[in-house]
């Protein structure tokens, strides 16, 4: 692993899975250049690192350098008290109560998505699932979190969608940048790598500055934040009252990581779900019948929050998709002090460890016939028997994904709306579910754009 070029030849998820199969051990030692690292394959060790001994693994290993004005300040890479303070301040924005306040946005955007699919399908245009899904998630995140109106789901394009595409344009330089940030941060400042493309940040800075100005600027008093941007502005105001200063770039860093970290990962999950349902019509029909039955029991025309919470099988479908295709299949942590793994190994302070979730998810010991798409694994009566810490799509412990609830709500709304409106069918000469090629240049488990197309047949 001494050369980072391997990351541009194979997605990390694949070599991590292969290492799991080849060594069949609770942990595997690796070298990233001069640095030893540990790949964690044991659920018991996962629990220790993520929860029991969290204080010693409270920080992520990934880091963006000081030359990256915005990237090095976002919540994902912040460490120690800087991270915990920010996490505590932002957590209320993602509460169930707050998410309900934004439900009408996901409802409107999902209706726009359905209409767009209907129009394209009527013209026999077969489109890429990842593209239309990203149109929807861009709109939902942009408006829910920042109040930025975007009509990508309806029209197929918008200013925010253009910025999102720029961010996910992974060339060799971007691939090396991210490889360094995640696996060898010392190289970041040497080569002036950045987490976000500098030209994209310049455009975002202009957009967010305009939105803040429309809200009355930094001076307008915010009592009850209604979205993420309000929460960030309130945080800046409270810091000023305490004699501290929070820069505008610090606020932009949080906005950027939430937007970029959310739109593509959620879009990828939506794409995998739709493709999986097309290739598994019995699962699709079971989900459709559940949606119809729950909707009928409420005697309503539109899907609402109460209906979504009762869609048990939809939850199973999402979880099974996340098991096989987690957008980020591993978590990095850094040992703060020397740590005894077992009687054979003690790692030194500063050693990076990587939770190999993507491989654990596919271990037949925990999930029989792991390559088979089987949402029934996550039915309540079955899920209780799943070994703890063998299903980690959002991580676990204090540093688990803060946007998990938000992601679930937006994905549920879109999938339920689509399945209620269309029957999903496979197309000739398209790969089976487990044969879909994924992006190899980036670090996310994203399907290649040209691979995922299905037929949407309007239901009577």
JOHUVEN-V470233 format. One record per residue. N is the residue number from 1. NEAR is the number of other ideal C-beta (glycine too) atoms within 8 Angstrom. Layout:
# JOHUVEN-V470233
n->(N;N)
near->(NEAR;NEAR)
This chain:
# JOHUVEN-V470233
n->(1;2;3;4;5;6;7;8;9;10;11;12;13;14;15;16;17;18;19;20;21;22;23;24;25;26;27;28;29;30;31;32;33;34;35;36;37;38;39;40;41;42;43;44;45;46;47;48;49;50;51;52;53;54;55;56;57;58;59;60;61;62;63;64;65;66;67;68;69;70;71;72;73;74;75;76;77;78;79;80;81;82;83;84;85;86;87;88;89;90;91;92;93;94;95;96;97;98;99;100;101;102;103;104;105;106;107;108;109;110;111;112;113;114;115;116;117;118;119;120;121;122;123;124;125;126;127;128;129;130;131;132;133;134;135;136;137;138;139;140;141;142;143;144;145;146;147;148;149;150;151;152;153;154;155;156;157;158;159;160;161;162;163;164;165;166;167;168;169;170;171;172;173;174;175;176;177;178;179;180;181;182;183;184;185;186;187;188;189;190;191;192;193;194;195;196;197;198;199;200;201;202;203;204;205;206;207;208;209;210;211;212;213;214;215;216;217;218;219;220;221;222;223;224;225;226;227;228;229;230;231;232;233;234;235;236;237;238;239;240;241;242;243;244;245;246;247;248;249;250;251;252;253;254;255;256;257;258;259;260;261;262;263;264;265;266;267;268;269;270;271;272;273;274;275;276;277;278;279;280;281;282;283;284;285;286;287;288;289;290;291;292;293;294;295;296;297;298;299;300;301;302;303;304;305;306;307;308;309;310;311;312;313;314;315;316;317;318;319;320;321;322;323;324;325;326;327;328;329;330;331;332;333;334;335;336;337;338;339;340;341;342;343;344;345;346;347;348;349;350;351;352;353;354;355;356;357;358;359;360;361;362;363;364;365;366;367;368;369;370;371;372;373;374;375;376;377;378;379;380;381;382;383;384;385;386;387;388;389;390;391;392;393;394;395;396;397;398;399;400;401;402;403;404;405;406;407;408;409;410;411;412;413;414;415;416;417;418;419;420;421;422;423;424;425;426;427;428;429;430;431;432;433;434;435;436;437;438;439;440;441;442;443;444;445;446;447;448;449;450;451;452;453;454;455;456;457;458;459;460)
near->(7;5;5;11;6;9;11;11;6;8;11;10;12;9;10;15;11;8;13;15;8;6;8;5;6;8;12;10;8;10;10;11;6;3;9;8;14;14;14;13;13;8;11;8;12;15;11;9;13;17;10;5;9;12;6;9;14;12;10;12;11;10;10;13;11;5;8;13;8;14;13;13;10;13;12;8;14;9;8;7;5;8;13;10;8;11;12;7;9;13;9;9;10;12;9;6;6;10;12;8;7;10;12;6;10;14;12;8;14;15;9;13;15;12;9;14;13;11;8;9;13;6;6;5;6;7;8;9;14;13;9;14;15;14;15;18;15;15;16;12;16;13;13;11;11;14;8;9;6;12;9;15;13;8;8;7;7;11;7;13;13;9;12;14;8;11;11;8;8;9;7;7;6;12;13;12;13;12;13;14;15;9;10;10;11;6;9;16;9;6;9;8;12;12;12;12;10;7;7;11;13;8;10;13;10;8;12;13;9;8;12;11;8;6;11;6;7;7;5;8;5;9;3;4;11;5;12;13;14;11;13;11;15;10;11;11;11;8;10;10;6;6;4;6;5;9;6;7;9;9;14;13;14;14;15;13;11;12;14;11;8;13;12;15;12;14;13;16;15;15;13;12;13;15;14;14;14;13;10;10;9;6;12;13;8;9;13;12;8;12;15;9;8;11;11;7;6;9;4;7;2;5;12;10;7;7;14;13;6;7;13;9;11;14;10;13;15;14;14;14;13;11;13;13;10;14;12;9;13;12;12;12;14;12;14;9;6;8;11;6;10;6;2;4;7;7;11;7;7;6;13;13;16;13;14;14;14;13;14;15;17;12;11;8;3;10;12;4;7;10;6;5;11;7;12;7;13;11;11;6;5;10;10;6;4;12;6;6;12;12;9;15;10;8;11;9;8;8;11;10;7;9;10;10;10;12;14;9;12;14;13;13;14;15;14;14;13;15;13;11;10;12;9;13;9;8;9;4;3;9;7;6;10;6;6;12;7;11;10;8;9;12;9;10;12;11;15;10;8;4;10;14;9;14;10;11;9;9;8;2)
